Amino acid sequence: MPDRTTTFSELVSERLIEIGAGRPRTVNMNGQDLPILRVADVLDGRVEYGFQARMPNRDVQGQESKVSRPGDIVLTTKGTVGRVALMPPDGPAFAYSPQLCFFRPTANGPLRSRFLYYWFKSAEFWIQANALKGQTDMADFLSLGDLQRLRISIPPLDRQDAVVDVLGALDDKIAVNDRIAGTLDGFSAALFEQATRQRPQIPLSDIANPVLGATPDRAVSSYWGGTVPWASAKDIANSSFGVVATTEEHITEEAAQMTRAKPVPSRSVVLTARGTVGAVARVVKASSFNQSCYAFIPGQIPPAVLFHIVRMASDRMLSIAHGTVFSTVNMKTFSHVGVPSITDAQLPALEGRLAPLHRGIEQRLLESMTLRRLRDTLLPELMSGRLRVRHAEKVVEEAI
């Protein structure tokens, strides 16, 4: 059976899909306001939210169209256009913000939700989106009308299922890695808190010397595009489980040697000081970083212990002064934030318990990076039909 080529507008008119945008106000369900899902919460195929949802999805199905449901495809449509996530079957419920649009294929219709999720990562979507998103002088934007005009080629269901099985196997393994990494991260934080609960408090500045980052001159082309990772505050804020395994930008060895953007060693801990204040992550590779961040280099305090000390300090600096939140962090801040005093004799044993957990997190994240690269290589080939599913299945079997 050949593909059906149609528009989302036609699918809506045939009641084969529901499409909508979020709303600018909260949604009240059973006397409670639902948390709002925003653009920043939609990451690579998942939602990562900084608040606790109050209600499970099953309590709100059918009551409010702009409340998330299992199987919804969520697309960011303003500013950072094109990030997409698939709402899980057992996740919490959200109210969608106005900068998000949702796509809700009809049960037993011609379009599988997960296939549509992958379609939004395909060239067929991006060619159209790139032609539409910059139509205004303001930030990139896709309107609801733009989305309804998009054309989509819909294969038969058996072909959709075959593509989803291949790509989904990789995403499922990535999800398992994320769950394990999250468990290890939570366990290591609890272990550190328990081990230091009764320790005297001293200023962070007494045990750690922060290093301020720098940005090489962007007008000097020879400074950029090299092999040295250069972490921005965005890289730190968007890190998973406190680990920066890769960065959006890299600088050259020349920039690292000739400017103030000196790399810090592997497993140094970086704290954001402006913008998104208080995000903390450790770098897997020796990395430079920008002037919106401070780095703490392992030494007398070993790396795993240092990470938890800085993360604890960050939590405290965001809540001291009777709830006043720092808009920026400077060197004086570190003199006002107390952290546990750990004796030299205690450090090796605590590091010995924390370090294996950290290595487990990093191994899972690095494996997931490899799986994502494979998925992103296979996706356009499968969606276009250039690669047969059975050939892709062999590649995926070897990878997982």
N, C-alpha and C positions, 0 to 999 in steps of 0.2 A: 504494500500500500504506500503511495507517495506521501510526502509531507504535505500538510495543509499550511499555506501561507495566509495569514490574516493579520488584523490589527487588534490591539487590546480593546479598542472601542467596540469592535464587532463582537468580541468575546463577552464584553459587558452587556451589550444589547441582547445577546443570546442567553444571558444569565449563566454563563459558564465560568465567570470569575467575578469577584468583587474587588474593586480598587478604591482606595480612599486615602486621604491625608489626615494627619493628626489634628488636634484641636488646641487652641491657645489657653485652655483652662483645664483644671483637673476634672477627673471623672470620679463621681462618688458612687460607690457600690456598697450596698448594705450598711450605709451610714459611715463608710470610711473612704477617704480619698486614696485612690491608687497612686503609686509612684509613677513618675513620668519618664518614659524612655526617650533619650535625646540622641543627637547625632554622635556625640562623644562616646556614647555607650555601645555603638554599633562598630564592631571591629571586624577582623577577618573571619567571616562566617559565623560569628557568635556575638552575643551581647554580654558585656562586662560592665556591671552597674555597681555604683558605690553606695547603695542603700539597700535596705531590706524590704522586699515586697511583702505586702500585708495579706494578700489573698492568692490562693492557687487558681490556675486557669479554669479548672472545672466549675468554680463557683460563679463564673461570669459569662460563660458561653451563651450566646443568643440574647444577652441583655443589652449589649452596647457594641455597635459595630467598630468603634474606634478603640476598643480594648483588645489587647493582643490575644490571639488564640493559637493553639498548637498548629504548626504547619504554615502559619503566615510567613510570607517573604517580606522582609522589611528593607527598604531602600532609602539611603540618605539622599536628599534632593536639593539641599542648599548648602553653599560653602564647599564642603568636601563632598562632592557628588559621586555616587556610585558605590559606596560601601554597602554591602548587602549581608544579611543574616537570615537564618531560618529559625523560627521560634520552635524550641524543642517541645516534645510531648508532655514533659513533666516539669516545665519551668514555671516561674511565677507570672502573674498577670501585670501588665503595664497599660497605662494610657499613652498613646502615641503623641509625640510633640508635633507641631506644625511643620518641622523641617524633615519629617519622615513620611513616606508613603508606604502603604501595605498592599499586598496582592494576596488574594484569598481564593485559590481555585476551588470550584465546586466539586464536592465529592462525586465520584463516578463520572466526572467530566473527561475531556480529552487531554488534560494537562496535569501531570504530576507536580506536586508542590516542590519536591526536591529537584526535579529536572528544571523547573522554572528558576530555582535558586542558581543552578549552574548556568542557565542561559544568561543571567545577569552578569556573569563573569566572562561571557563569550564575546567574540568580535562582532557578532550580529547586533548585540546590544550596544557595545561601545562605539561602533561607527556612527550609529544614530545619535547616541547620547552626546558625543563630542561635537556633533553638528548643531545641537540644540542648547547645550548648557551655557554657552557664552553669549547668548543673544542680548543680554542686558549689559549696561556699563557697570553694574554692581557685581556682587559675588556670583559665581556660577550657580545656576538654578535650573531645575527641571520642574515645570508646572504639571499639575494633574492633567491638563489638556495635552501637554507634550507627551506624557507617558501613554495616554490613550491613543495617540497617533502612531506609536511605535509599531513596527511590523515584526512579526515573529513566525518562524517556521516551526510547526509542531509535528514531530515524527509520530508514527503509531506508538501506542502505549508499550508494546513489547520492546521496541528500540529505546524508548525513554527509560524503561526499567533496566535495560542492559547497561546503558551509560551510567545511570545512577548507581548500579551495583559496583561498577569499577571505581568511579570517583568517590562514592560513598565509603568504600572499604578504606581508602586513604584517610578521609575525614574522620571516620569512626576511630581509627587508630590514633589520630591526632587528638581526638576528644579523650580517649583513654589516657594518653600521655598527660594531658592537661589535668585530668582528675588526680592522677598519681602525683604530679608535681604540686598540685594544690594541697593534697594531703601531707606531703613531705614538708611543704612550707609551713603549714599550720602546726605540724608536730614540732618542727624546729623552733618556732616562735614560742610555743608552750613550754618546751624544754628549757629555753633560755630564761623565760620569765620565772619558772619554778626555781631554777638554779640561782637566780639573783634576787629573789624576792626579799630576802632579809639583809641584803648588803647595804652598807652605808652609801649615801649619795654624794657625788662630787661633780663639779662642773665638767661638761664635755671638753672644754678647752684645756683641762688639766691633763688629759690623757691622749688627745688627738689634735693634730695640727692640720687644719683644713687648707687646701690649695685651691685657689681660684682659677677657673679655666679662661680660655681666650678663643677668639675667632680670627683665623688668618685673613688678611686682606682679600676680599672676594674679587677685587680688580686685578689681582695677580693670578693669572690662569695657571701658572706653574705650581701654585699652592694646593690646587684642588684636583680631585679625581685620582688620587693615589691609592695606597694600600693601607694607610693608617686609619683605623676607625675614628670618627669624630662624632661624639655624642652630643646632641642638642638636648635642651630641657624636654622637648617632645619625646625623644627617644627614651629618656628616663621615665617620664610620666606614663608612657605607653608600654613599658616593660611588663613582661609576664612573670609573676611570682618573684619579683625583685631581681631579675636577671636581664642584662642587656647582652644578647647573643649576637646581634648585628645592629648596624646603624644605617640611617638613610644616606649619610654622606661620609666620604673619606677624604683625607688630605694626604699630601705627598710627604716623603721623608724630608724634603727641603723645607716645607712648612713646619714640620715638627722640630727641626733643628734651628731654623732661622727666626721663628716667632715665639711668642709666649705660650703657644698651644703645645706644650710638652706632654707627651703621653705619660700616663700613670700606669703602674704595673697591673697585670692581670689580677682580678679579684679585689681591686680597689673599690671603694664604696663612694658613690656619687649622690649628692643631695641637691635637688633643685631649690634655688634661692629666690627666684623671681617668676612671675607668671603663675604657673601651677606650683605653688610653694609646698615643699615638704615631701615630694616624691623621692623615694630612695631605691637605688638599684646597684648591683655590683656588675662590673664589666668582666666578661669571659676572656677577652683579649686585652692586651695593652692598648689603651685608647687615649686620645685627646678628647676634650670636651669644651663646651662654650662657657662664656663668662656669666651665664645665668645659673651656674652650678658651682658647688664646692666638691672637691674630692678628698677622701681620707685614705691614706696609704697604709696597708698592713705593715707592721714592724713588731714592736714590742707587743702590741695587741694583734693576735693572729686574725686572718681574714674572716672566718665565719663568725667569731665573737664580735669583731669590729662591725660587721654588717648589722647584727642585732642591736648593738649599742647605738649605732647611728639611727636605725629605724625606731628604736624606743625614744631617742632624743627627739626625732621628728614628730612623733605622736605627742610628745609633751609640749614642744614648742608651739604646736598648733592649738593648744588649749590653755596655755598659761595666761596670766593676767585676767583672771575671771572670765574666760571665754573669748577674750580678744584674739583674733587670728592675725598673725603677722602677714603683712602684704609683701614683705621682702625679708630675707635673712642676711645678716652681715656678721662680721667677725665678733662683734659684741654679743650677738645672740647666743653664741656658744658658751659664753661665760655665765649665762643665766639659766641654762638648761641642765638639770641634774641627771646623772646616769649612774648605774651601779659601779661601785669600786670593787674590782676583782683583783685579788692578789696574784702575783707572779706564779705562785705555787698552784693556784687553781686554774690558771689559763690553759695549760696543756690538756688537762682532763676534759674541760668544757669544750675546747676546740675538737678534741678527739670524738666527742659525741655529735657535734654539730656538722663538722666537715663532711662526713659521709652522706648526710641528708642533703647538703648543698650540692654535692657531686651528683646525687641521684636526680635532683631537680634539673641541673644543667644538662645531664645526659638525655633526659626526656625532651627538653626543649630543643636541643641540637638535632635529635632524631626527628622531631616534628618539623624543623626547618627543612630537612632533606625531603621529607614526605610532601611538604607543601610545594617544594620546587618540582617534584615529580608530578604532583596533581596539576600544577599550573602548566606543565609541559604537555601533559596528556589532554587536558580539557579542550583546547582549541581544535586538536586533531580529532577527538571523538565527536565534539559538537558539530564539526563541519562534515564528518563522515570520511575524512581522509585516512583515518586509522580504524581498522576493524576492531570490534570489541574483543574478540578472542585473542588478538595480539596484545592488546592493552592488559588483558587479564593476566597473561604470563608475566608481564613486567611488574604488575602490582603484586603478584604472588611472591616473586623474588624479593620485593622490597619489604614486605611485612611478614 
